Amino acid sequence: MGGRLALTQQYHLALMEDAAQAHGATLVGRPAGTFGTVGCFAFYPTKNMQSIEGGLITTADPALASTLRMLRNQGMERCYHHQIVGTNARTNDVNAATARSQFRRHPTLTGRRRQASALAASPPRAVRRAVRRRRPGRDRARP
């Protein structure tokens, strides 16, 4: 990331960080989404955090944050006071509730993904042993 950051500073460019599936990730101690001018996270169902649809933008620039809020709220900072042309890009209550539950469960879900990844990288014999230990129906609650 260092080379990209140096280029953006040298040429006065904005860096848009694609952190679509980097929720909770860090690089050299910094959270994903904090390197660029903006960080973009996705909550689409195929991502590691889902909220039916939608996303999140992070920025440390207060003026840019204000502009982004207006853009997603039909160009308004206050109700019926349009300052710029915007769109209705606010999330609905169901998507927001789903995202909130995902934020709470994220550490657990990430742990499971890491276990699955480690298992997938294991030698075939270890995978067979793990699959044999967990037989269908054994780990489910019975009526």
FENJOHU-V501058 format. One record per backbone hydrogen bond with DSSP energy under -0.5 kcal/mol. CO is the residue of the C=O (numbers start at 1). NH is the residue of the N-H. If there is no record, write none. Layout:
co=CO nh=NH
co=CO nh=NH
This chain:
co=1 nh=5
co=2 nh=6
co=3 nh=7
co=4 nh=8
co=5 nh=9
co=6 nh=10
co=7 nh=11
co=8 nh=13
co=9 nh=12
co=14 nh=16
co=15 nh=17
co=15 nh=37
co=15 nh=38
co=16 nh=18
co=17 nh=19
co=17 nh=40
co=19 nh=22
co=20 nh=42
co=22 nh=25
co=25 nh=32
co=27 nh=30
co=30 nh=27
co=31 nh=34
co=38 nh=17
co=39 nh=41
co=39 nh=58
co=40 nh=19
co=41 nh=56
co=43 nh=51
co=44 nh=47
co=51 nh=53
co=52 nh=45
co=54 nh=43
co=56 nh=41
co=58 nh=39
co=60 nh=62
co=61 nh=65
co=62 nh=66
co=63 nh=67
co=64 nh=68
co=65 nh=69
co=66 nh=70
co=67 nh=71
co=68 nh=72
co=69 nh=73
co=70 nh=73
co=70 nh=75
co=70 nh=76
co=71 nh=74
co=71 nh=87
co=72 nh=89
co=73 nh=76
co=75 nh=83
co=75 nh=84
co=78 nh=81
co=80 nh=82
co=81 nh=77
co=81 nh=78
co=84 nh=86
co=87 nh=74
co=87 nh=89
co=92 nh=96
co=93 nh=97
co=94 nh=98
co=95 nh=99
co=96 nh=100
co=97 nh=101
co=98 nh=102
co=99 nh=103
co=100 nh=104
co=101 nh=105
co=102 nh=106
co=105 nh=109
co=106 nh=110
co=107 nh=111
co=108 nh=112
co=109 nh=113
co=110 nh=114
co=111 nh=115
co=112 nh=116
co=113 nh=117
co=114 nh=118
co=115 nh=119
co=116 nh=120
co=117 nh=121
co=119 nh=122
co=123 nh=126
co=123 nh=127
co=124 nh=128
co=125 nh=129
co=126 nh=130
co=127 nh=131
co=128 nh=132
co=129 nh=133
co=130 nh=134
co=133 nh=135
co=135 nh=138
co=135 nh=139
